[in-house]
Amino acid sequence: MKTEMLAMILAGGQGTRLGKLTKNIAKPAVPFGGRYRIIDFTLSNCINSGIKNVGVVTQYQPLALNNHIGNGASWGLDGINSGVTILQPYSSSDGEKWFEGTAHAIYQNISYIDQMDPQYVLILSGDHIYKMNYETMLEEHIANNASLTVAVIEVPIEEASRFGIMNTDENDRIIEFDEKPAEPKSNLASMGIYIFNWGRLRNVLLNSYSKDGQMLDFGKHVIPSYLEAGENVYSYHFDGYWKDVGTIDSLWEANMEFIRLENELDMRNKSWRMFSKNTISPPHFITETASVKNSLVVDGCYVAGSVKNSILSTDVQIKIGSTIENSVIMPGATIGKNAKIKNAIIGENAIIGDNAVVYKENDIEVVGYSEVIGVQSDED
């Protein structure tokens, strides 16, 4: 059965800017918002957009990500005509097939894409927080008779030099692409979301790799080559919430924004649910000594201390006398008695001992996964 649009999620980047949080796991597997991991947003967007088949391209530290995705059942991607496939580098008679760039990762998986036989291929990043209807983007792509459509979002002009910037005509046709320009001509930033006509992209990649193999990256190589060849390349304007959580600051900011009831993601909207794979935990318990204000508290938590403007993920323990403020506590972490945590991200299964202080003025403090700070209480 022919697939109209196949989604390919690029989830193999190392994510070095997240430091301790990506030392042993891929960035898309980093916990977010109490009960999610970053890739949940892209996977949920796919199933909500009617996309039934998804390839997830992994490379760096994929174990936790593979375990989280499993057979795709948590997102409804385990049906007779639907599925999610983990695509990792492999060896063949042609040699090892490590992915050297975004476009190269797609080239290395041409056999898988051909097997799915799609008319269109949707290229996605697995490390962004947003809700988007990809079906609407495909409708515009078809209406424009485009060969390539690039999703763009307006950013403050003073920040535009940090992005790939698309310059368009009055019909939203892209006429020029500048990768991180010193003096940007517009504020339309690429979101790293592309719809390609698969037959055309396939030929471009095969021709390149039969010659010089220079088509490594979509932003640096493929999009400029499409524009140079006069292909129909259009922009698709997105005006919703979108966050690249590639740095500690942006990850912390996105989590703090997530706490607000009026945040643009509108997680209580039942027509566009975010799905995830979660453990079964008992209801959270808040003791008579606890104080919890403006915070998200997920299943399995035990709270005996003070929590303000924070996220407590699954199975977190906050013991008596401790104060948590403006912080993200990831799943399974334990905070001892009389500890102070402020403006911080505490990694999964970390242990903060009694009377420990995790706070750095004018910066976001990070404690790694399973890291121990201070001395554990005797009763732990």
C-alpha positions as CSV (number, residue, x, y, z in Angstrom):
1,M,0.0,0.0,0.0
2,K,1.4,3.3,-1.1
3,T,2.2,5.9,1.7
4,E,1.2,9.5,0.9
5,M,3.6,11.1,3.3
6,L,6.3,9.4,5.4
7,A,7.8,11.2,8.4
8,M,11.5,10.9,9.0
9,I,12.6,12.2,12.4
10,L,16.2,13.2,12.8
11,A,17.1,12.2,16.3
12,G,20.8,11.3,16.1
13,G,22.5,14.6,17.2
14,Q,24.8,14.7,20.2
15,G,23.3,17.8,21.8
16,T,26.5,18.8,23.5
17,R,25.1,22.2,24.6
18,L,22.9,20.3,27.2
19,G,26.1,19.1,28.9
20,K,25.4,16.6,31.7
21,L,21.8,16.0,30.4
22,T,23.0,14.5,27.1
23,K,26.2,12.8,28.3
24,N,24.6,9.3,28.2
25,I,21.4,9.8,26.3
26,A,20.2,11.4,23.0
27,K,18.8,14.9,23.3
28,P,15.3,13.8,22.1
29,A,15.1,11.4,25.1
30,V,15.7,14.2,27.7
31,P,12.7,14.4,30.1
32,F,10.4,17.5,29.7
33,G,7.4,18.9,31.5
34,G,7.1,16.3,34.2
35,R,5.8,13.3,32.2
36,Y,7.1,13.7,28.7
37,R,10.4,13.3,26.8
38,I,11.3,15.9,24.1
39,I,10.5,13.5,21.1
40,D,7.0,13.0,22.4
41,F,5.9,16.3,20.8
42,T,7.1,15.4,17.3
43,L,5.7,11.9,17.5
44,S,2.4,13.1,18.8
45,N,2.2,15.8,16.0
46,C,2.7,13.0,13.5
47,I,-0.2,10.8,14.7
48,N,-2.4,13.9,15.3
49,S,-1.7,14.9,11.7
50,G,-2.8,11.5,10.3
51,I,0.7,10.3,9.5
52,K,0.8,6.6,10.1
53,N,4.4,5.7,9.3
54,V,7.5,7.2,11.0
55,G,11.2,6.5,10.7
56,V,13.3,7.7,13.6
57,V,17.0,8.2,12.6
58,T,19.2,7.6,15.7
59,Q,23.0,7.5,16.1
60,Y,24.3,9.1,19.4
61,Q,23.6,7.1,22.6
62,P,20.3,5.7,21.3
63,L,19.5,3.1,24.1
64,A,17.1,5.3,26.2
65,L,15.5,6.7,23.1
66,N,14.9,3.2,21.6
67,N,13.5,2.0,24.9
68,H,11.1,4.9,25.1
69,I,9.8,4.6,21.6
70,G,9.5,0.8,21.7
71,N,7.0,-0.5,19.2
72,G,5.3,2.9,19.0
73,A,2.1,1.7,20.9
74,S,2.1,4.8,23.2
75,W,1.5,7.0,20.1
76,G,-0.8,4.5,18.3
77,L,1.9,3.7,15.8
78,D,1.6,-0.1,16.1
79,G,-1.4,-0.8,13.8
80,I,-1.6,-3.0,10.7
81,N,-1.0,-0.1,8.3
82,S,1.1,2.0,10.7
83,G,4.4,1.8,12.5
84,V,7.5,3.4,13.8
85,T,10.9,2.2,12.7
86,I,14.2,2.9,14.5
87,L,16.9,3.5,11.9
88,Q,20.5,3.2,13.1
89,P,23.9,3.2,11.3
90,Y,24.9,-0.2,10.0
91,S,27.7,-2.0,8.2
92,S,27.3,-3.3,4.6
93,S,29.4,-4.6,1.8
94,D,29.8,-0.9,0.9
95,G,31.3,-0.1,4.3
96,E,30.1,1.5,7.5
97,K,27.1,3.8,7.1
98,W,27.5,6.5,9.8
99,F,25.4,9.6,9.3
100,E,27.5,12.6,8.5
101,G,24.7,15.2,8.2
102,T,20.9,15.6,8.0
103,A,20.7,14.9,4.2
104,H,23.3,12.2,4.4
105,A,21.2,10.4,7.1
106,I,18.2,10.4,4.6
107,Y,20.5,9.1,1.8
108,Q,21.7,6.3,4.0
109,N,18.1,5.2,4.6
110,I,16.9,5.3,1.0
111,S,16.2,1.6,1.0
112,Y,13.8,2.0,4.0
113,I,12.0,5.0,2.3
114,D,11.7,3.1,-1.0
115,Q,10.1,0.2,0.9
116,M,7.5,2.6,2.3
117,D,7.0,4.0,-1.2
118,P,5.8,7.6,-0.2
119,Q,4.9,10.4,-2.5
120,Y,6.1,13.0,0.0
121,V,8.7,12.8,2.7
122,L,8.4,15.0,5.8
123,I,11.7,15.8,7.5
124,L,11.5,16.6,11.2
125,S,13.8,17.3,14.1
126,G,13.3,15.3,17.3
127,D,14.4,18.1,19.6
128,H,11.7,20.8,19.4
129,I,8.7,21.6,21.6
130,Y,5.7,22.6,19.6
131,K,2.3,21.6,18.2
132,M,1.9,21.6,14.4
133,N,-0.6,20.1,11.9
134,Y,1.7,18.7,9.2
135,E,-1.4,17.8,7.1
136,T,-2.1,21.5,6.7
137,M,1.5,22.1,5.6
138,L,1.1,19.3,3.0
139,E,-2.1,20.9,1.6
140,E,-0.2,24.1,1.0
141,H,2.7,22.2,-0.5
142,I,0.3,20.5,-3.0
143,A,-1.6,23.7,-3.7
144,N,1.7,25.5,-4.5
145,N,2.8,22.6,-6.8
146,A,6.0,22.8,-4.7
147,S,9.0,20.6,-4.9
148,L,10.1,21.6,-1.4
149,T,8.2,23.4,1.4
150,V,10.1,24.8,4.4
151,A,8.3,25.7,7.6
152,V,9.3,29.1,8.9
153,I,8.6,31.2,12.0
154,E,9.1,34.9,12.6
155,V,11.8,35.6,15.1
156,P,13.0,39.0,16.5
157,I,15.2,40.6,13.8
158,E,17.9,41.1,16.4
159,E,18.1,37.3,16.8
160,A,17.7,36.3,13.2
161,S,21.5,35.9,12.7
162,R,21.3,32.8,14.8
163,F,19.0,31.0,12.3
164,G,18.8,29.9,8.7
165,I,16.8,32.8,7.2
166,M,14.5,32.5,4.2
167,N,13.9,35.5,1.9
168,T,10.6,35.2,0.1
169,D,8.6,37.0,-2.6
170,E,5.0,38.3,-2.2
171,N,3.7,34.7,-2.9
172,D,5.8,33.1,-0.2
173,R,8.1,31.5,-2.8
174,I,11.6,31.3,-1.3
175,I,14.1,33.2,-3.5
176,E,17.1,33.2,-1.2
177,F,18.4,31.3,1.8
178,D,21.0,32.7,4.2
179,E,22.5,30.4,6.8
180,K,23.0,32.5,10.0
181,P,23.5,35.8,8.1
182,A,25.5,38.6,9.8
183,E,22.9,41.1,8.3
184,P,19.6,39.3,7.8
185,K,17.2,40.5,5.1
186,S,14.2,39.1,6.8
187,N,13.1,37.5,10.1
188,L,11.7,34.2,8.7
189,A,13.7,31.5,10.4
190,S,13.7,27.9,9.2
191,M,12.2,25.5,11.7
192,G,14.1,22.5,10.3
193,I,10.8,21.1,9.0
194,Y,10.7,20.2,5.3
195,I,8.3,18.5,2.9
196,F,10.0,17.1,-0.2
197,N,8.5,15.4,-3.3
198,W,10.3,12.1,-2.7
199,G,11.0,11.2,-6.3
200,R,12.9,14.5,-6.8
201,L,14.8,14.4,-3.6
202,R,15.8,10.8,-4.2
203,N,17.3,11.7,-7.6
204,V,19.1,14.7,-6.1
205,L,20.7,12.6,-3.4
206,L,21.6,9.7,-5.7
207,N,23.1,12.0,-8.3
208,S,25.2,13.7,-5.7
209,Y,26.5,10.5,-4.1
210,S,27.4,9.0,-7.5
211,K,29.7,12.0,-8.0
212,D,31.1,14.0,-5.1
213,G,28.8,13.2,-2.2
214,Q,28.6,16.8,-1.1
215,M,24.9,16.8,-0.2
216,L,25.5,16.3,3.5
217,D,23.1,18.9,5.0
218,F,19.7,20.2,4.1
219,G,20.3,23.8,5.2
220,K,23.9,24.1,3.8
221,H,23.6,22.0,0.6
222,V,20.2,20.7,-0.4
223,I,18.1,23.9,-0.1
224,P,20.7,26.1,-1.9
225,S,20.9,23.5,-4.7
226,Y,17.1,23.5,-5.1
227,L,17.1,27.3,-5.3
228,E,20.0,27.3,-7.8
229,A,18.1,24.8,-10.0
230,G,15.0,27.0,-10.0
231,E,12.8,24.4,-8.2
232,N,9.5,25.5,-6.7
233,V,10.5,26.1,-3.1
234,Y,7.9,27.7,-0.8
235,S,7.7,28.7,2.8
236,Y,4.9,27.6,5.2
237,H,4.3,30.2,7.9
238,F,3.8,28.8,11.5
239,D,2.7,31.3,14.2
240,G,2.2,29.0,17.2
241,Y,4.5,28.1,20.1
242,W,7.8,26.6,19.0
243,K,10.9,26.2,21.2
244,D,14.3,24.8,20.2
245,V,15.5,23.4,23.6
246,G,19.1,22.9,22.6
247,T,20.6,24.7,25.5
248,I,20.3,24.6,29.2
249,D,18.8,28.1,29.3
250,S,16.2,27.3,26.6
251,L,15.3,23.9,28.2
252,W,14.8,25.5,31.6
253,E,12.8,28.4,30.0
254,A,10.5,26.1,28.1
255,N,9.8,24.1,31.3
256,M,9.0,27.3,33.2
257,E,6.7,28.4,30.4
258,F,5.1,25.0,30.5
259,I,3.9,25.5,34.1
260,R,1.7,28.5,33.1
261,L,-2.0,27.5,32.7
262,E,-2.3,29.9,29.8
263,N,0.8,28.6,27.9
264,E,0.4,28.4,24.2
265,L,0.9,24.7,24.0
266,D,-2.6,24.3,25.7
267,M,-1.9,20.8,27.0
268,R,-5.5,20.4,28.2
269,N,-6.8,20.6,24.6
270,K,-8.2,17.1,24.1
271,S,-8.4,17.6,20.3
272,W,-4.5,17.6,20.0
273,R,-3.2,15.4,22.8
274,M,0.4,14.8,23.6
275,F,1.2,11.2,24.1
276,S,4.1,9.5,25.9
277,K,5.3,6.3,27.4
278,N,5.1,6.4,31.2
279,T,5.6,4.1,34.1
280,I,2.6,3.2,36.4
281,S,3.0,5.0,39.7
282,P,0.7,5.6,42.6
283,P,-1.1,9.0,43.1
284,H,1.2,11.7,44.4
285,F,1.0,12.5,48.2
286,I,1.4,15.9,49.7
287,T,1.9,15.9,53.5
288,E,0.6,18.3,56.1
289,T,4.1,19.9,56.3
290,A,4.2,20.6,52.5
291,S,3.5,23.9,50.7
292,V,3.0,23.7,46.9
293,K,2.3,26.8,44.8
294,N,2.1,27.3,41.0
295,S,3.7,23.9,40.2
296,L,3.2,20.7,38.3
297,V,3.3,17.5,40.4
298,V,3.1,14.2,38.6
299,D,2.2,10.7,39.7
300,G,4.3,9.0,42.4
301,C,5.6,12.1,44.0
302,Y,6.0,12.5,47.8
303,V,6.1,16.1,48.9
304,A,6.9,17.2,52.5
305,G,8.7,20.4,51.7
306,S,8.0,23.7,50.0
307,V,7.6,23.8,46.2
308,K,7.1,27.0,44.2
309,N,7.1,27.6,40.4
310,S,8.5,24.2,39.7
311,I,7.9,20.8,38.0
312,L,8.1,17.6,40.0
313,S,8.3,14.7,37.5
314,T,7.2,11.1,38.2
315,D,8.3,9.5,41.5
316,V,10.1,12.5,42.9
317,Q,10.6,12.8,46.7
318,I,10.9,16.1,48.5
319,K,11.6,15.7,52.2
320,I,10.6,17.9,55.1
321,G,12.2,21.3,55.4
322,S,13.4,21.4,51.7
323,T,12.6,24.3,49.4
324,I,12.3,24.0,45.7
325,E,11.9,27.2,43.6
326,N,11.9,27.8,39.8
327,S,13.3,24.3,39.2
328,V,12.7,21.2,37.2
329,I,13.1,17.9,39.1
330,M,13.3,15.0,36.7
331,P,11.8,11.5,37.3
332,G,13.0,9.5,40.3
333,A,15.0,12.2,41.9
334,T,15.2,12.4,45.7
335,I,15.7,15.6,47.6
336,G,16.7,15.2,51.2
337,K,15.8,17.1,54.3
338,N,16.4,20.9,54.5
339,A,17.9,21.1,51.1
340,K,17.6,24.3,49.0
341,I,17.2,24.1,45.2
342,K,16.6,27.3,43.1
343,N,16.8,28.0,39.4
344,A,18.0,24.4,38.7
345,I,17.5,21.3,36.6
346,I,17.9,18.1,38.7
347,G,18.6,15.0,36.5
348,E,16.7,11.7,36.5
349,N,17.4,9.6,39.6
350,A,19.7,12.2,41.1
351,I,20.1,12.4,44.9
352,I,20.4,15.7,46.7
353,G,21.5,15.1,50.3
354,D,20.3,16.7,53.5
355,N,21.1,20.4,53.9
356,A,22.6,20.6,50.4
357,V,22.3,23.8,48.3
358,V,21.9,23.7,44.5
359,Y,21.8,27.3,43.4
360,K,24.1,29.6,41.4
361,E,23.3,33.3,41.1
362,N,22.5,34.4,37.6
363,D,22.8,30.9,36.1
364,I,20.9,27.6,35.8
365,E,22.5,24.9,37.9
366,V,22.3,21.4,36.5
367,V,22.7,18.1,38.4
368,G,23.3,15.1,36.2
369,Y,21.4,11.8,36.0
370,S,22.0,9.6,39.1
371,E,24.5,12.2,40.4
372,V,24.7,12.5,44.2
373,I,25.1,15.9,45.8
374,G,26.0,16.0,49.5
375,V,25.3,13.2,52.0
376,Q,22.3,10.9,51.9
377,S,20.1,10.7,55.0
378,D,20.5,7.4,57.0
379,E,16.8,6.6,56.3
380,D,17.3,6.6,52.5
